[in-house]
Amino acid sequence: MARWLHFPSARLPGVFLVAVSLLLAALISARRQNEKSFVPAHTFSLQAKNSSEWTPFGGSWAIADGAVESNSYERGAKLLAGLKSWSNYTVTTDILFRGPAADMGVVIRSNDESRGVDAYNGYFVGLRSLDGTLVMGRASYSWLEVLPVSIPGGVHPFTWYRLRVTAYACNIGASVTNLSTQQTAWIAFQEHFCIKSGRFGLRTLNANAEWRNVRVEPASWKDCDDLEQHAGFVQHPVIVNGPPWWTPWHVGVLFMCALTTAMLIQLGYFRFQTWKTKTISRERERLAQEIHDTMAQGFAGIGYQIQGIRTGIVRAKTLDAHNIVDQLNVAYQLVRSCHQEASRTISILGQSSPSIENNLFGELAEIARRTAPDSISIAAELDGEPVPLNLRVADALLHIGREAIINALAHADPTILKITLSYGEGNVELVVADNGSGFEYPKNKEGFGILGMQKRARGLDTTLQIRSAPRQGTEVRVKISLQTVRLRDRLVTLLKRRLAG
């Protein structure tokens, strides 16, 4: 079944007006472009009063009595007229020169002109008296010439020659006729990436010359094709290899670039060595903190227990075997705890131990139940789905939690101690709270335990939050982003492998 598309009739006039407006704008733009590129048929009167039509670039020019004279031996003097938007046109003029050697003719499609030889972007067609040829080429502040064509009878001073040049699209053709002998020569040229438009003008090279009957008119493809037919073949530009790249300037630039690169590499190496040294120093500080918080404190406790046993033995008049056994048992437990802490610290530098990574909550709850007396109620709560933790994260949380538990039991005299471990989207949070006596924070001076917890938190790019007030309890909270830690650990591991390799 066919379907008909229905448009609201009220919109049709508006759409029609927009379409007509766009069409008119396109037509006006195309017409203006054609008007700019259109070349009117014009014969220059060459009188002094009309000299404003011409713009000189070097040389000495005189316009009077229907002729243009160049009275200078300057190389590459130019006298230009017309518009830069002119595209397809034909220039006709009669040329005469005085002197033993000359190079004179016309410039077409000229742009970016300045004084000097070949100091413009355009084409030149002219007569060369040294070898009696008709020459054609492209100037772009350099010179690219096609094969010259010999003029029958040569080129002689004080002889009038009629030069006709046609430019259509990327095809340029020219003819020159000796007005005394009526001998003619033709030349044709084609360039794929040509100059599309530009002014025309007169040009001499080391010659006094005269031009008469200067005329410009629109050109068609037939005009250019007729010249190509007489020329017999169409020439194309020959790309000549330029000078070698290894000039003194380029060698100097290359040397400076190499020197700069070497200095940057050296600077980067020094920066890397500095960063490496700082990283090693921070790692040493972290290990020192680990040893102080674990084995050093444990060994100090063992020393206190042995010292107590010794003092009791020395001072006691009668030896109480049960008392000695209890104290030795405490010392044994401390030794065992130190051994466990040493194993855990060594595992950080070697293979990871899965006990903390997979059961951090159980470790924290066990520490609280083992340390707290029976009079304190322990509440342990696990939120979210537990995930295996990086060993550094698990170890840091374990030490922070243990320090917070020990501080609460030793200083706050609480009746309730609550431990909460929460797993969220890409993060893990530990909260240790008690209902003890509390303290003024942060007015009170921070102890070594709090400083150690803060340092461990900073090592994982997070902060430790402590909320406390007198008789209002204490809450220690730390939250770690697992994604940031994992990315950083991967980068550190990759860097270590590269350095080891």
C-alpha positions in Angstrom: 0.0 0.0 0.0 1.4 3.4 -1.0 1.9 6.0 1.7 1.5 9.7 1.1 3.5 12.2 3.0 1.5 15.1 4.2 3.1 18.5 5.0 1.2 21.2 6.7 0.1 23.7 4.0 1.0 26.6 6.2 4.7 25.7 6.0 4.9 25.4 2.2 5.2 29.2 1.6 8.0 29.5 4.1 9.9 26.6 2.6 9.4 28.0 -0.9 10.7 31.5 0.2 13.8 30.0 1.8 14.6 28.0 -1.3 14.1 31.0 -3.6 16.3 33.2 -1.3 19.1 30.6 -1.4 18.9 30.3 -5.2 19.0 34.1 -5.6 22.0 34.4 -3.3 23.8 31.7 -5.2 23.1 33.4 -8.5 24.2 36.8 -7.2 27.4 35.3 -5.8 28.2 33.5 -9.1 27.4 36.7 -11.1 29.7 38.8 -8.9 32.5 36.3 -9.3 32.0 36.3 -13.0 32.1 40.1 -13.0 35.4 40.1 -11.1 37.0 37.6 -13.4 35.6 39.1 -16.6 38.2 40.8 -18.7 36.9 43.7 -20.8 38.4 44.3 -24.3 40.6 47.3 -23.9 43.3 49.0 -26.0 45.5 51.2 -23.8 46.0 54.7 -25.2 49.4 55.0 -23.6 49.3 58.7 -22.9 50.9 60.5 -20.0 47.4 61.5 -18.6 46.6 57.7 -18.3 49.7 56.7 -16.5 47.7 56.0 -13.4 46.5 52.7 -15.0 50.0 51.3 -14.5 52.0 50.4 -11.4 55.8 50.2 -11.7 58.0 47.8 -9.8 61.5 49.0 -10.3 63.0 50.5 -13.5 62.4 53.9 -15.2 59.3 54.1 -17.2 57.8 56.8 -19.5 54.3 56.8 -21.0 53.7 59.2 -23.9 52.7 59.4 -27.6 51.1 56.0 -27.6 54.2 54.1 -26.3 55.7 52.9 -23.1 59.5 53.2 -22.8 61.8 51.6 -20.4 65.0 53.6 -19.9 66.8 51.4 -17.4 69.1 48.4 -17.4 67.7 47.2 -14.1 67.2 43.5 -14.0 63.5 42.5 -13.8 61.8 45.9 -13.9 58.0 45.5 -14.2 55.1 47.7 -15.1 51.7 46.2 -14.3 48.0 46.9 -15.1 44.7 45.2 -14.8 43.1 43.3 -11.9 44.2 40.3 -9.9 40.8 38.6 -10.5 41.4 38.5 -14.3 41.6 34.9 -15.4 41.3 34.0 -19.1 42.6 36.8 -21.4 44.8 37.6 -24.3 47.5 40.3 -24.4 48.8 41.7 -27.6 51.6 44.2 -28.0 54.4 45.4 -30.3 58.0 45.3 -28.9 61.2 47.0 -30.0 64.5 47.1 -28.1 67.7 49.0 -28.3 71.1 47.5 -27.4 73.2 44.4 -27.9 71.5 42.1 -25.4 68.0 42.1 -24.2 65.2 40.0 -22.6 61.8 41.7 -22.7 58.2 40.7 -23.0 54.9 40.5 -21.0 53.9 39.2 -17.6 50.5 37.5 -17.2 48.5 36.3 -14.1 50.9 38.2 -11.8 50.5 38.2 -8.0 52.5 39.2 -5.0 54.8 41.5 -6.9 57.9 43.3 -5.5 61.1 44.7 -6.9 63.7 42.3 -8.2 64.3 39.5 -10.7 61.5 37.0 -10.7 60.0 38.7 -7.7 56.4 37.8 -8.4 54.1 34.8 -8.8 53.1 34.6 -12.4 54.2 33.8 -16.0 56.5 35.5 -18.4 56.6 35.3 -22.2 59.2 37.3 -24.1 62.0 37.6 -26.6 65.6 36.8 -25.8 68.2 38.4 -28.1 71.2 36.4 -26.9 70.0 33.2 -28.6 67.1 34.6 -30.7 64.4 32.6 -29.0 60.9 32.9 -27.7 60.9 32.1 -24.0 58.2 31.1 -21.5 58.3 30.2 -17.8 56.9 30.6 -14.4 58.2 32.9 -11.7 57.6 32.3 -8.0 60.6 34.2 -6.6 62.5 31.7 -8.6 62.5 30.7 -12.3 61.2 27.6 -14.0 61.5 27.7 -17.8 60.3 25.5 -20.6 62.3 24.7 -23.7 62.8 28.0 -25.7 61.6 28.2 -29.4 63.9 29.7 -32.0 62.5 32.7 -33.8 63.1 32.6 -37.6 65.7 35.3 -38.5 66.6 35.8 -34.9 66.0 38.8 -32.6 67.5 42.1 -33.6 67.5 45.6 -32.1 65.5 48.4 -33.6 63.1 45.9 -35.1 59.4 45.7 -34.2 58.0 42.3 -33.1 54.3 41.6 -32.4 53.8 39.4 -29.3 50.5 37.7 -28.6 50.0 35.7 -25.4 46.8 33.8 -24.5 46.0 32.2 -21.1 43.0 30.0 -20.7 42.6 27.7 -17.7 46.0 26.0 -17.2 47.0 26.4 -20.8 49.2 29.2 -22.1 50.1 29.8 -25.7 52.1 32.6 -27.5 53.2 33.7 -30.9 55.7 36.3 -32.0 55.9 37.8 -35.5 58.7 39.9 -37.0 56.7 42.8 -38.5 59.4 43.4 -41.1 59.7 39.9 -42.5 56.4 38.4 -41.2 58.2 35.4 -39.9 56.4 33.8 -36.9 57.2 31.4 -34.1 54.8 29.7 -31.6 55.1 28.2 -28.2 52.5 26.3 -26.0 52.7 25.5 -22.3 50.5 23.5 -19.9 50.8 23.2 -16.1 48.6 21.0 -13.9 48.7 23.2 -10.8 48.7 26.6 -12.4 48.1 30.1 -11.2 44.4 30.8 -12.0 44.3 34.6 -12.2 46.3 37.7 -11.9 47.3 41.0 -13.5 49.3 41.5 -16.7 52.2 43.8 -17.4 55.4 44.6 -19.2 58.9 43.4 -18.1 62.5 44.0 -19.2 65.8 42.4 -18.2 68.9 44.5 -18.8 67.4 46.4 -21.8 66.0 49.6 -23.0 62.7 48.7 -24.7 59.6 50.2 -26.1 56.0 48.8 -26.3 53.1 50.0 -28.6 49.6 48.9 -29.3 49.1 47.2 -25.9 45.7 45.5 -25.9 44.0 43.0 -23.6 40.8 41.1 -24.4 38.8 38.0 -23.2 40.2 34.6 -24.3 38.4 31.4 -25.2 39.6 27.9 -25.5 39.7 28.3 -29.3 42.2 31.1 -29.1 44.5 28.9 -27.0 43.9 25.8 -29.1 44.9 27.7 -32.3 48.2 28.7 -30.8 48.8 25.1 -29.6 48.0 23.8 -33.1 50.7 26.0 -34.7 53.2 25.2 -32.0 53.0 21.5 -32.8 53.4 20.3 -29.2 52.6 21.4 -25.7 55.4 21.7 -23.2 55.2 20.9 -19.5 57.5 22.3 -16.8 60.6 20.3 -15.9 61.3 20.1 -12.2 64.9 20.8 -11.6 66.5 19.4 -8.4 67.3 22.1 -5.9 70.5 22.6 -4.0 71.5 19.9 -1.5 70.0 20.0 1.9 73.4 19.9 3.7 74.0 23.6 3.7 75.9 25.2 6.6 72.7 26.7 7.9 70.9 23.4 7.9 73.9 21.7 9.5 74.0 24.3 12.2 70.3 24.0 12.9 70.6 20.2 13.0 73.5 20.5 15.5 71.5 22.8 17.7 68.5 20.5 17.6 70.8 17.5 18.5 72.4 19.5 21.4 69.0 20.6 22.7 67.7 17.0 22.6 70.8 15.7 24.4 70.4 18.4 27.1 66.7 17.5 27.5 67.5 13.8 27.8 70.2 14.6 30.4 67.8 16.8 32.3 65.1 14.1 32.2 67.7 11.5 33.4 68.6 13.8 36.4 65.0 14.3 37.2 64.4 10.6 37.0 67.3 9.8 39.3 66.1 12.4 41.8 62.6 10.9 41.7 64.0 7.5 42.1 66.1 8.6 45.2 63.1 10.2 46.8 61.0 7.1 46.1 63.6 4.9 47.8 63.8 7.3 50.8 60.0 7.3 51.2 60.0 3.5 51.0 62.7 3.3 53.7 60.7 5.6 55.9 57.6 3.5 55.4 59.6 0.3 56.3 61.0 2.0 59.4 57.5 3.0 60.4 56.4 -0.6 59.9 59.2 -2.0 62.0 58.6 0.6 64.8 54.9 -0.1 64.9 55.3 -3.9 65.0 58.5 -5.6 65.9 60.1 -2.7 67.9 57.1 -2.3 70.2 56.9 -6.1 70.5 60.5 -6.5 71.5 60.1 -3.7 74.0 57.2 -5.6 75.6 59.3 -8.7 75.7 62.1 -6.8 77.4 59.6 -5.5 80.0 58.3 -9.0 80.7 61.8 -10.5 81.1 62.9 -7.6 83.3 59.8 -8.2 85.5 60.6 -11.9 85.8 64.2 -11.1 86.7 63.1 -8.5 89.3 60.6 -10.9 90.8 63.1 -13.6 91.1 65.7 -11.3 92.7 63.3 -9.7 95.2 61.2 -12.6 96.1 62.2 -14.6 99.2 60.3 -17.6 98.0 59.8 -18.5 94.2 56.2 -18.7 93.0 56.4 -21.1 90.1 52.9 -20.3 88.9 53.7 -16.6 88.7 56.8 -17.2 86.8 55.0 -19.5 84.4 52.3 -16.8 83.7 54.9 -14.2 83.0 56.9 -16.5 80.7 53.6 -17.3 78.9 53.0 -13.6 78.3 56.6 -13.2 77.1 56.0 -16.2 74.8 52.9 -14.7 73.4 54.7 -11.5 72.7 57.5 -13.4 70.9 54.9 -15.2 68.8 53.2 -11.9 68.0 56.5 -10.3 66.9 57.2 -13.3 64.7 53.8 -12.9 63.0 54.4 -9.2 62.5 57.9 -9.8 61.1 56.4 -12.4 58.7 53.7 -9.9 57.7 56.3 -7.1 57.1 58.5 -9.4 55.0 55.5 -10.5 53.0 55.0 -6.9 51.9 58.4 -7.0 50.2 57.9 -10.5 48.8 54.8 -12.6 48.0 51.6 -11.4 49.5 49.9 -13.2 52.3 46.2 -13.9 51.5 45.1 -13.9 55.2 44.9 -10.1 55.6 43.8 -9.4 52.0 40.9 -11.8 52.1 39.8 -11.6 55.7 40.7 -8.1 57.0 37.4 -7.9 58.9 38.1 -11.1 60.8 41.6 -9.9 61.7 40.3 -6.7 63.1 37.6 -8.4 65.1 40.0 -10.9 66.5 42.4 -8.1 67.6 39.6 -6.3 69.4 38.3 -9.5 71.1 41.7 -10.6 72.1 42.8 -7.3 73.5 39.6 -5.9 75.1 38.6 -7.1 78.6 35.3 -8.9 79.2 33.7 -5.7 80.6 33.8 -4.0 77.1 31.2 -4.9 74.5 32.7 -5.5 71.0 30.4 -4.8 68.0 31.9 -5.8 64.6 29.9 -5.0 61.5 30.6 -5.8 57.8 28.7 -3.9 55.1 28.8 -4.7 51.4 30.3 -7.5 49.5 33.9 -8.2 50.6 36.6 -8.2 47.8 40.2 -9.2 47.9 42.3 -6.2 48.8 45.8 -5.1 47.7 48.3 -6.1 50.4 49.4 -2.5 51.0 45.8 -1.4 51.5 44.9 -4.4 53.8 48.1 -3.9 55.8 47.5 -0.1 56.2 43.9 -0.6 57.3 45.0 -3.3 59.7 47.6 -1.1 61.4 45.2 1.9 61.5 42.4 -0.2 62.9 44.7 -1.9 65.5 46.2 1.4 66.6 42.7 2.9 66.9 41.5 -0.1 69.0 44.5 0.0 71.3 44.2 3.7 71.8 40.5 3.4 72.7 41.1 0.6 75.2 44.2 2.2 76.7 43.0 5.8 77.1 39.2 6.2 76.6 37.9 3.6 79.2 34.9 2.8 76.9 32.1 0.3 77.5 31.3 -0.2 73.8 33.7 -0.5 70.9 32.3 -0.7 67.4 34.3 -1.7 64.3 32.7 -1.2 60.9 34.3 -2.3 57.6 32.3 -1.2 54.5 32.9 -2.2 50.9 31.4 0.2 48.3 31.8 0.9 44.5 35.5 0.9 44.1 36.3 1.9 47.7 36.6 0.5 51.2 36.0 2.3 54.5 37.0 1.5 58.0 35.4 3.1 61.1 36.5 2.5 64.7 34.2 4.2 67.3 33.9 4.1 71.1 31.8 5.7 73.7 34.7 6.5 76.0 35.9 9.7 77.6 37.1 11.3 74.3 39.6 14.2 74.1 40.0 17.7 72.5 41.0 17.1 68.9 42.8 18.7 67.2 43.7 21.0 70.0 45.6 18.3 71.9 49.1 17.5 70.7 49.0 14.5 68.4 50.8 11.5 69.7 53.0 9.2 67.7 50.2 6.7 67.2 48.0 9.2 65.5 50.9 10.5 63.4 51.6 6.9 62.3 48.0 6.4 61.3 47.9 9.7 59.3 51.2 8.7 57.5 49.8 5.4 56.5 46.6 7.1 55.2 48.7 9.6 53.2 50.7 6.7 51.7 47.4 5.5 50.0 46.4 9.0 48.8 43.7 9.5 51.4 43.2 11.3 54.7 42.5 10.1 58.2 39.4 11.6 59.9 39.2 11.8 63.7 36.1 13.1 65.5 36.3 13.4 69.3 35.2 15.6 72.2 35.4 15.3 75.9 32.8 12.7 77.3 31.5 12.2 73.7 33.6 9.3 72.5 36.0 9.0 69.6 35.5 8.0 65.9 38.4 7.2 63.6 37.4 6.9 59.9 39.5 6.2 56.8 38.2 5.7 53.2 40.4 4.4 50.4 39.7 4.4 46.7 40.7 1.0 45.3 40.7 2.1 41.7 43.3 4.8 42.3 45.5 2.4 44.3 45.2 -0.3 41.7 46.3 2.0 38.9 49.2 3.4 40.9 50.3 -0.1 41.9 50.2 -1.2 38.2 52.4 1.8 37.2 54.8 1.2 40.1 55.1 -2.5 39.1 55.7 -1.7 35.5 58.3 0.8 36.4 60.1 -1.6 38.7 60.1 -4.2 35.9 61.6 -1.7 33.5 64.3 -0.7 35.9 65.1 -4.3 36.7 65.3 -5.1 33.0 
